[in-house]
């Protein structure tokens, strides 16, 4: 089970390349290093199961989560490419894709975001992040967040499955979001929906979450 991960949220201009590279080293290359270690023996034995804790943000990017989403997209692409070869050797690969999970991981991330320096971006972007994104994110976690124990139960079901799924989403509230993206290959439908949700109907969003 690959579960190592770090988060990053905020305006792109305020994040250093060193911090981005460190995140990718943990979230993506940490997984690659693990798979390189365990896969050869699984292939020799012709049996094994690699379970990767991904994220719904590996399927759909979320505003102000550019680098974190990129790392999870990399995880998804890596596993999607590898799974066909692995199956030839009777090795299963499963991606567990949670939405928001209420842990110290997220608490620390948002505490840091609230006190960060946003002088390297323009005032409008800083205001959108602090007064729209952070406020809405707290409501999302309060309304839709799962517990670590819930994610553990989902992961256990994937591990124990007779025919392990390649992808397993833990929160049905995010199924429409993934479906929206696949409904329109051009991306226009998804982009328009998210733009309106963030910038036009944010009050409705907060009310519905509460």
C-alpha positions as CSV (number, residue, x, y, z in Angstrom):
1,X,0.0,0.0,0.0
2,X,1.4,3.3,-1.1
3,X,0.1,6.1,1.1
4,X,2.8,8.8,1.4
5,X,1.6,12.2,0.4
6,X,2.0,15.9,1.0
7,X,-0.3,18.8,0.1
8,X,-0.1,22.2,-1.4
9,X,-2.7,24.8,-2.0
10,X,-2.6,28.5,-3.0
11,X,-1.8,30.8,-5.9
12,X,0.8,29.4,-8.2
13,X,3.0,32.6,-8.1
14,X,3.4,32.2,-4.3
15,X,4.8,28.6,-4.5
16,X,8.5,28.0,-5.0
17,X,9.8,25.5,-7.6
18,X,11.7,23.8,-4.8
19,X,8.5,23.2,-2.8
20,X,6.8,21.9,-6.0
21,X,9.7,19.5,-6.7
22,X,9.6,18.2,-3.1
23,X,5.9,17.5,-3.4
24,X,6.4,15.6,-6.6
25,X,9.3,13.7,-5.1
26,X,7.0,12.4,-2.3
27,X,3.6,12.1,-4.1
28,X,4.8,10.7,-7.4
29,X,8.5,9.5,-7.3
30,X,7.9,8.0,-3.8
31,X,5.3,5.7,-5.5
32,X,7.7,5.0,-8.4
33,X,10.5,4.0,-6.0
34,X,8.2,1.7,-4.1
35,X,6.8,0.0,-7.2
36,X,10.4,-0.5,-8.6
37,X,11.2,-2.3,-5.4
38,X,8.2,-4.6,-5.1
39,X,7.2,-5.3,-8.7
40,X,10.1,-7.5,-9.9
41,X,9.5,-10.0,-7.1
42,X,5.7,-10.0,-7.7
43,X,6.4,-10.7,-11.4
44,X,8.7,-13.6,-10.5
45,X,6.0,-15.0,-8.2
46,X,3.3,-14.2,-10.7
47,X,1.1,-12.7,-8.0
48,X,0.7,-9.5,-6.0
49,X,-1.4,-6.5,-5.4
50,X,-0.3,-2.9,-5.3
51,X,-2.8,-0.5,-3.7
52,X,-2.2,3.2,-4.3
53,X,-3.9,6.0,-2.3
54,X,-4.6,8.5,-5.0
55,X,-7.2,11.3,-4.9
56,X,-10.3,12.5,-6.7
57,X,-7.9,15.3,-7.8
58,X,-6.1,12.7,-9.9
59,X,-9.2,12.7,-12.1
60,X,-10.2,16.3,-11.9
61,X,-8.1,19.4,-11.1
62,X,-9.5,21.8,-8.5
63,X,-8.8,25.5,-8.4
64,X,-5.7,26.5,-6.4
65,X,-4.6,22.9,-6.1
66,X,-2.5,23.0,-9.3
67,X,0.6,21.2,-8.2
68,X,-1.1,18.7,-5.9
69,X,-3.5,17.8,-8.7
70,X,-0.6,17.5,-11.1
71,X,1.1,15.0,-8.8
72,X,-2.0,12.9,-8.5
73,X,-2.6,13.0,-12.3
74,X,1.0,11.7,-12.6
75,X,0.1,8.9,-10.2
76,X,-3.0,8.0,-12.2
77,X,-1.2,8.0,-15.5
78,X,1.7,6.0,-14.1
79,X,-0.6,3.3,-12.8
80,X,-2.9,3.3,-15.9
81,X,0.1,2.7,-18.1
82,X,1.6,0.0,-15.8
83,X,-1.6,-2.0,-15.0
84,X,-1.8,-3.7,-18.4
85,X,1.7,-5.1,-18.1
86,X,1.2,-6.0,-14.5
87,X,-1.9,-8.0,-15.3
88,X,0.2,-10.2,-17.6
89,X,2.1,-11.3,-14.5
90,X,-1.1,-11.7,-12.4
91,X,-0.3,-8.5,-10.4
92,X,-3.2,-6.3,-9.6
93,X,-2.9,-2.5,-9.3
94,X,-5.7,-0.5,-7.5
95,X,-6.2,3.2,-7.1
96,X,-8.2,4.3,-4.1
97,X,-9.5,7.8,-4.8
98,X,-10.8,9.7,-1.8
99,X,-12.3,13.2,-1.8
100,X,-11.8,15.3,1.3
101,X,-10.6,13.5,4.4
102,X,-10.7,15.1,7.8
103,X,-7.2,14.7,9.2
104,X,-4.4,16.7,10.6
105,X,-3.0,16.7,7.1
106,X,-5.7,19.0,5.9
107,X,-5.9,21.0,9.1
108,X,-2.2,21.8,8.9
109,X,-2.4,22.6,5.1
110,X,-5.2,25.2,5.6
111,X,-3.6,26.7,8.7
112,X,-0.5,27.3,6.7
113,X,-2.5,28.7,3.8
114,X,-4.3,31.2,6.1
115,X,-1.0,32.7,7.3
116,X,1.0,32.5,4.1
117,X,2.5,35.5,2.3
118,X,0.5,36.3,-0.9
119,X,2.5,39.5,-1.9
120,X,3.9,37.7,-4.9
121,X,0.4,37.5,-6.6
122,X,-2.0,40.2,-7.5
123,X,-4.6,41.4,-4.9
124,X,-7.6,40.0,-6.7
125,X,-6.1,36.5,-6.8
126,X,-5.1,36.7,-3.2
127,X,-8.6,37.8,-2.3
128,X,-10.2,35.0,-4.3
129,X,-8.0,32.4,-2.5
130,X,-8.4,33.7,1.0
131,X,-12.1,34.8,0.9
132,X,-13.6,32.3,-1.6
133,X,-11.5,29.2,-1.7
134,X,-10.5,28.8,1.9
135,X,-14.0,29.6,3.2
136,X,-15.6,27.2,0.8
137,X,-13.0,24.5,1.5
138,X,-13.9,24.5,5.2
139,X,-17.6,24.0,4.3
140,X,-16.7,21.2,1.9
141,X,-14.7,19.4,4.5
142,X,-17.4,19.9,7.2
143,X,-20.1,18.6,4.9
144,X,-18.5,16.0,2.6
145,X,-15.3,15.0,4.5
146,X,-14.7,11.4,5.3
147,X,-12.9,10.0,8.4
148,X,-9.5,8.2,8.1
149,X,-11.3,5.1,9.4
150,X,-13.8,5.2,6.5
151,X,-11.0,5.4,4.0
152,X,-9.3,2.5,5.7
153,X,-12.5,0.4,5.4
154,X,-12.7,1.2,1.7
155,X,-9.0,0.3,1.2
156,X,-9.5,-3.0,3.1
157,X,-12.4,-3.9,0.8
158,X,-10.2,-3.3,-2.2
159,X,-7.4,-5.4,-0.7
160,X,-9.7,-8.3,0.0
161,X,-11.6,-8.2,-3.3
162,X,-11.5,-11.4,-5.3
163,X,-11.1,-9.3,-8.5
164,X,-9.6,-6.0,-7.3
165,X,-10.8,-2.9,-9.1
166,X,-8.4,-0.7,-10.9
167,X,-10.2,2.5,-9.6
168,X,-12.3,2.8,-6.4
169,X,-13.8,6.1,-5.4
170,X,-14.6,6.4,-1.7
171,X,-17.1,9.3,-1.9
172,X,-20.2,9.0,-4.1
173,X,-20.7,12.8,-3.8
174,X,-17.8,13.2,-6.3
175,X,-19.1,10.7,-8.9
176,X,-21.0,13.5,-10.8
177,X,-17.8,15.6,-11.0
178,X,-16.0,12.7,-12.7
179,X,-18.9,12.0,-15.0
180,X,-19.1,15.6,-16.0
181,X,-15.6,15.6,-17.3
182,X,-16.1,12.4,-19.4
183,X,-19.5,13.7,-20.7
184,X,-17.7,16.4,-22.8
185,X,-14.2,15.5,-24.2
186,X,-13.6,19.2,-25.1
187,X,-13.6,20.2,-21.4
188,X,-15.9,23.1,-22.0
189,X,-18.8,21.7,-19.9
190,X,-16.6,21.0,-16.9
191,X,-14.8,24.3,-17.1
192,X,-18.0,26.3,-17.4
193,X,-19.6,24.5,-14.5
194,X,-16.7,24.9,-12.2
195,X,-16.3,28.6,-13.2
196,X,-19.9,29.3,-12.3
197,X,-19.7,27.3,-9.1
198,X,-16.7,29.3,-7.9
199,X,-17.4,32.8,-9.1
200,X,-21.2,33.1,-9.7
201,X,-22.9,30.7,-7.4
202,X,-20.5,30.4,-4.4
203,X,-23.2,31.6,-2.0
204,X,-25.5,28.8,-3.2
205,X,-22.7,26.3,-2.9
206,X,-22.0,27.3,0.7
207,X,-25.7,27.2,1.6
208,X,-26.1,23.8,0.1
209,X,-23.1,22.4,1.9
210,X,-24.3,23.8,5.3
